[in-house]
Amino acid sequence: MTQSHYDIVISGGGVAGLTAAAVFGQAGFEVLCVDPTPPVTDRDSAGADLRSTAFLQPAQALLERSGLWARLADHASDLQVMRIVDAGGPEAEPRVVKSFDAADISDQPFGWNLPNCLLRREMLAHLDGLERVTFLPGVRSVSLFTREAEARVRLSNDTTAHCKLVIAADGRGSPIREVAGIDVKTTRYGQKALAFAVTHPIPHAQVSTEVHRTGGPFTLVPLPDFEGRPSSAVVWMEDGPAAKHLMEMEIAAFEEAMTARSCHLFGPLTLASRRSIWPIISQVADRMSAERVALVAEAAHVLPPIGAQGLNMSLADMQVLLELAEAAPEDLGRRTMLDAYHRKRHLEIKTRVAGIDLLNRASQVHSQPLRDARAMGLNAIYSLAPVRKTLMQMGLGLR
């Protein structure tokens, strides 16, 4: 069995894992990243990730430092305004519309949105140019053995990687987390989310829109024009049976349903991709680390897709890990470093997941009195400028 040595082994080659490889490789660490499934970079191919990712301001700064942003900037759509629409009245039409403008707190947009398939394509191209990064698609972690001095990861290609730190970026069902003996607390909502892209006749004007009625938000996030028409990425959250029914609809009926659910804010919506579906949960690991192991991204925390918090929390994980690693390179993967990582991230993660949990439950309600209370709450928050500004800063992770 062939053996090799690295500073860091990253298990998982999704957007989070590839970002971690770029961040630590650019910083001078020897990195190996493995993933059992070769990345799909064409949105029309089987297995394509049809979601998009909104990078908020702090996340963009980390991407800039890693060298990734230079490849991504030209493909990104600015998110200048976050618009919340309450359509929870007896009829499916807007009754409360409030816009949160990034100009109120910053000279930059809230964030920048990119399709996940494109992200993977550009990230792989960037990693090809980093001498200290090795990416092995189609290779999985088979077993993990740790001691105080090092970790050993046996791989499916009959090699063993020795390293100082293992980063688990291998998803909500993380095999590395399971082997490390870290438990998770999971909350299920009975919801599913559909992800797809649309075109529409009315330009989005860099406005991200969440429409709340029942079952969960219907969110449209700006994308670059597609085939000469304005385009948006959509995440449509619904109660499980309703989401399954939507997934199985014929395209014409689905387009009629999603146009109605969007309250016709962008005119008739036209499906511009396949549809994908996945269950909505909240999940938090009991700890962010174990011996020689750090959890990041969905291996550590999963939350409903509200407020673009998911991957941005993941990049905050990497930022803290990077700061600790650079402050004391000799402590890479040691207990002192990983305990500090847990202390710096775990409480904030639990707090944010709890906040998103409340927002999701509010968006899911069916009874008319609760929907009316939700609308009143949105009006109250928006009318208080200091509260509105604080919430925007918290959403960006600036507080």
C-alpha positions in Angstrom: 0.0 0.0 0.0 1.4 3.4 -1.0 1.8 6.0 1.7 2.0 9.8 1.3 2.3 12.7 3.7 0.4 16.0 3.7 -0.3 18.8 6.1 -4.1 18.5 5.6 -6.4 15.9 4.1 -9.9 17.2 3.1 -12.6 14.6 2.8 -15.2 16.0 0.4 -14.9 17.8 -2.9 -18.1 19.8 -3.0 -18.1 23.6 -3.1 -17.0 23.7 0.6 -14.3 21.1 0.2 -12.8 22.7 -3.0 -12.9 26.1 -1.3 -11.0 24.7 1.7 -8.4 23.2 -0.6 -7.9 26.5 -2.3 -7.7 28.5 0.9 -5.2 26.3 2.6 -3.2 25.5 -0.5 -2.8 29.2 -1.3 -1.7 29.8 2.3 1.2 27.3 1.8 -0.1 24.1 3.3 0.3 20.8 1.5 -3.3 19.7 0.9 -4.9 16.5 -0.4 -8.7 16.7 -1.3 -10.7 13.6 -2.1 -14.2 13.0 -3.2 -15.9 9.8 -4.3 -17.9 11.5 -7.0 -16.2 13.4 -9.7 -17.6 17.0 -9.8 -20.3 17.8 -12.4 -19.6 21.1 -14.0 -22.3 21.1 -16.7 -25.8 22.0 -15.4 -27.5 19.8 -18.0 -25.6 16.7 -17.0 -26.9 14.0 -14.7 -26.1 14.6 -11.1 -25.6 18.4 -11.6 -26.1 20.6 -8.6 -28.8 23.0 -9.7 -28.5 25.2 -6.7 -26.7 28.5 -6.6 -24.5 30.0 -3.9 -24.6 33.6 -2.7 -21.3 34.6 -1.2 -21.8 37.4 1.4 -19.2 40.1 2.0 -17.0 38.3 4.6 -17.0 35.1 2.4 -16.0 37.1 -0.7 -13.0 38.5 1.2 -11.8 34.9 2.0 -12.2 33.9 -1.7 -10.2 37.0 -2.7 -7.4 35.9 -0.4 -7.4 32.3 -1.8 -7.1 33.5 -5.3 -10.5 32.1 -6.3 -12.4 35.4 -6.6 -10.3 36.5 -9.7 -11.9 33.5 -11.5 -15.4 34.0 -10.2 -16.0 37.8 -10.2 -16.9 38.0 -13.9 -19.5 35.3 -13.5 -21.2 36.7 -10.4 -24.5 38.6 -10.1 -24.6 41.3 -7.5 -27.1 41.1 -4.7 -27.8 44.7 -3.9 -31.3 44.4 -2.4 -32.9 41.7 -0.3 -36.7 42.0 -0.8 -39.1 40.2 1.6 -42.7 39.7 0.3 -45.5 38.5 2.5 -48.2 36.9 0.4 -50.0 35.2 3.3 -53.4 36.8 2.9 -56.5 34.8 1.7 -55.3 35.4 -1.9 -51.8 34.7 -3.3 -50.8 38.3 -3.8 -48.3 40.6 -2.2 -49.7 42.4 0.9 -46.4 43.5 2.5 -43.2 44.2 0.5 -40.1 45.4 2.3 -36.7 46.0 0.7 -33.4 45.9 2.6 -30.7 47.8 0.6 -27.0 47.1 1.2 -26.3 50.8 0.6 -27.7 51.4 4.1 -24.8 49.6 5.7 -22.0 49.3 3.1 -20.6 50.5 -0.2 -20.7 47.0 -1.5 -23.6 44.6 -2.3 -24.8 42.2 0.3 -23.2 39.5 -1.8 -22.6 37.8 -5.2 -24.5 34.8 -6.6 -23.1 32.1 -8.8 -24.5 28.7 -10.0 -22.9 25.8 -8.2 -21.9 24.0 -11.4 -20.0 27.0 -12.6 -18.4 27.3 -9.2 -17.1 23.8 -9.4 -15.7 24.4 -12.9 -13.8 27.5 -11.9 -12.6 26.1 -8.6 -11.2 23.0 -10.3 -9.4 25.2 -12.8 -7.9 27.2 -10.0 -6.8 24.1 -8.0 -5.0 22.9 -11.2 -2.7 25.8 -10.8 -1.8 25.4 -7.1 1.3 23.3 -6.7 0.5 22.4 -3.0 -2.9 21.0 -3.7 -3.7 17.5 -4.9 -7.3 16.7 -5.9 -8.4 13.1 -6.4 -11.9 12.9 -7.8 -13.5 9.4 -7.7 -11.5 8.6 -4.5 -13.1 8.2 -1.1 -12.0 8.0 2.5 -12.2 4.4 3.6 -11.0 4.6 7.2 -9.5 7.0 9.7 -6.9 6.3 12.3 -5.8 9.0 14.7 -3.2 9.4 17.4 -2.0 12.5 19.2 0.9 12.8 16.7 -0.9 12.4 13.4 -3.9 11.1 11.4 -3.9 8.4 8.8 -6.6 8.3 6.2 -6.9 5.1 4.1 -8.2 5.8 0.7 -10.2 3.7 -1.9 -7.2 3.9 -4.3 -5.2 1.6 -2.0 -3.1 4.4 -0.5 -2.8 5.8 2.9 -2.4 9.6 3.5 -0.6 10.7 6.7 -1.4 14.2 7.8 -1.6 16.6 10.7 -5.2 17.6 10.2 -8.2 16.0 8.6 -11.0 18.4 7.5 -14.4 16.8 7.2 -16.2 18.6 4.4 -18.1 15.4 3.4 -21.7 16.5 4.0 -24.6 16.1 6.4 -24.0 12.3 6.6 -20.3 12.8 7.1 -18.5 9.4 7.3 -15.5 11.2 8.9 -17.7 12.7 11.6 -19.2 9.3 12.3 -15.8 7.6 12.6 -14.6 10.4 14.9 -17.5 9.6 17.2 -19.2 13.0 17.1 -23.0 13.0 17.5 -25.4 15.4 15.9 -28.8 16.9 16.8 -31.2 16.9 13.9 -34.5 18.7 13.5 -36.9 17.7 10.7 -39.6 20.0 9.3 -41.5 17.7 7.0 -40.4 20.0 4.2 -38.6 19.6 0.9 -36.9 22.2 -1.4 -36.9 22.3 -5.1 -34.0 24.0 -6.9 -34.0 25.1 -10.5 -33.3 28.1 -12.7 -35.8 30.2 -14.5 -36.0 33.1 -17.0 -38.5 35.9 -16.8 -39.4 39.0 -18.8 -39.0 41.5 -16.0 -35.3 42.1 -15.0 -34.3 41.3 -11.5 -32.2 44.5 -11.1 -29.9 42.7 -8.6 -32.8 42.2 -6.2 -33.0 38.9 -4.3 -36.7 38.2 -3.5 -38.2 35.9 -0.8 -42.0 35.4 -1.1 -43.6 34.0 2.0 -47.0 32.3 2.0 -47.2 28.8 3.4 -44.9 25.8 3.4 -41.7 27.9 3.3 -40.3 30.7 1.2 -40.1 30.9 -2.6 -36.8 32.6 -3.2 -35.5 34.0 -6.5 -31.8 35.0 -6.5 -30.2 36.9 -9.5 -28.2 35.0 -12.1 -26.5 36.3 -15.2 -28.8 36.4 -18.3 -29.5 33.1 -19.9 -30.1 32.9 -23.7 -30.6 36.6 -23.8 -33.2 36.8 -21.0 -33.1 37.8 -17.3 -32.6 34.7 -15.2 -32.8 33.7 -11.5 -32.0 30.7 -9.4 -35.1 29.5 -7.5 -35.3 27.6 -4.2 -39.0 26.6 -3.5 -39.6 25.2 -0.1 -42.9 23.3 0.5 -44.4 20.7 2.8 -43.1 17.3 1.7 -46.1 15.9 -0.2 -46.7 19.3 -2.0 -43.1 19.5 -3.0 -43.2 15.9 -4.4 -46.3 16.8 -6.4 -44.6 19.8 -7.8 -41.5 17.8 -8.8 -43.7 15.4 -10.8 -45.7 18.0 -12.6 -45.6 18.4 -16.4 -43.5 21.5 -17.3 -46.4 23.7 -18.5 -48.4 23.1 -15.3 -45.3 23.6 -13.1 -44.5 26.9 -14.9 -48.1 28.1 -14.2 -47.8 27.0 -10.5 -44.4 28.7 -9.9 -45.5 31.9 -11.6 -48.5 32.1 -9.3 -46.3 31.3 -6.3 -44.0 34.1 -7.3 -47.0 36.5 -7.2 -46.2 37.4 -10.9 -43.4 39.8 -9.6 -41.2 39.0 -12.6 -43.9 38.1 -15.1 -44.4 34.6 -16.4 -41.5 32.3 -15.3 -40.0 29.8 -17.7 -38.2 26.8 -16.5 -34.5 27.0 -17.7 -33.0 23.8 -16.1 -33.9 20.5 -14.6 -35.5 20.4 -11.2 -33.8 18.9 -8.2 -35.3 18.2 -4.7 -33.9 17.5 -1.3 -35.2 17.3 2.3 -35.0 20.3 4.7 -33.4 19.8 8.1 -31.5 21.6 10.7 -28.5 19.8 12.1 -25.7 20.7 14.5 -22.7 18.6 15.5 -22.1 18.2 19.3 -18.5 19.3 18.7 -16.6 20.9 15.9 -13.6 18.7 16.4 -12.1 15.4 17.5 -8.6 14.1 17.7 -6.8 15.5 14.6 -10.2 16.2 12.9 -12.1 19.5 12.2 -15.7 19.5 11.0 -16.7 22.2 8.5 -19.7 23.0 6.4 -22.6 20.5 6.4 -20.5 17.9 8.3 -20.8 20.5 11.2 -24.0 22.3 10.5 -27.0 22.1 8.2 -29.8 24.7 8.1 -32.8 25.6 5.8 -31.8 27.7 2.8 -32.9 31.0 4.2 -30.8 34.2 4.1 -27.8 32.7 2.3 -26.4 31.5 5.6 -25.3 27.9 4.7 -22.1 28.2 2.7 -21.2 31.5 4.3 -21.2 29.8 7.7 -19.0 27.2 6.2 -16.5 29.7 4.9 -16.5 31.3 8.4 -15.4 27.9 9.7 -12.5 27.9 7.2 -11.5 31.5 8.1 -11.2 30.6 11.8 -9.3 27.4 11.0 -6.9 29.3 8.7 -6.3 32.0 11.3 -5.5 29.4 14.0 -3.2 27.5 11.6 -1.3 30.5 10.5 -0.9 31.9 14.0 0.8 28.7 15.2 1.7 26.3 12.3 3.4 24.0 14.7 0.1 23.4 16.4 -1.7 22.3 13.2 -4.2 19.6 14.1 -3.2 19.6 17.8 -5.7 19.5 20.6 -5.0 23.2 21.5 -5.8 24.4 18.0 -8.9 22.3 17.6 -10.3 23.2 21.1 -9.9 26.8 20.2 -11.7 26.2 16.9 -14.6 24.6 18.7 -14.9 27.5 21.2 -14.8 30.1 18.4 -17.4 28.6 16.2 -19.8 26.3 18.1 -21.9 28.9 20.0 -22.2 31.2 17.0 -23.3 28.2 14.9 -26.0 27.1 17.4 -27.3 30.7 17.6 -27.5 31.1 13.9 -29.2 27.7 13.4 -31.7 28.6 16.1 -32.5 31.9 14.4 -33.0 30.3 11.0 -35.1 27.6 12.6 -37.5 30.4 13.9 -37.6 32.1 10.5 -38.4 28.8 8.7 -41.2 27.9 11.1 -42.7 31.3 10.6 -42.5 31.0 6.8 -44.1 27.5 7.0 -47.3 28.4 8.9 -50.7 27.7 7.4 -53.2 29.2 9.7 -54.4 32.7 8.8 -53.9 34.3 12.2 -50.3 33.2 12.3 -49.7 34.4 8.8 -51.2 37.8 9.8 -48.9 37.9 12.8 -45.9 37.2 10.5 -46.8 40.1 8.3 -47.2 42.4 11.4 -43.8 41.3 12.6 -42.2 42.1 9.2 -43.8 45.6 9.3 -42.6 46.2 12.9 -39.0 45.2 12.1 -38.8 47.3 9.0 -40.2 50.4 10.6 -37.3 50.5 13.2 -34.3 51.7 11.3 -31.7 50.7 14.0 -33.2 47.2 14.2 -33.3 46.9 10.5 -29.7 47.9 10.1 -28.6 45.5 12.9 -30.4 42.6 11.4 -28.7 43.3 8.0 -25.3 43.4 9.7 -26.0 40.2 11.6 -27.1 38.5 8.3 -23.7 39.4 6.8 -21.9 38.1 9.8 -20.6 41.5 10.7 -21.9 41.3 14.2 
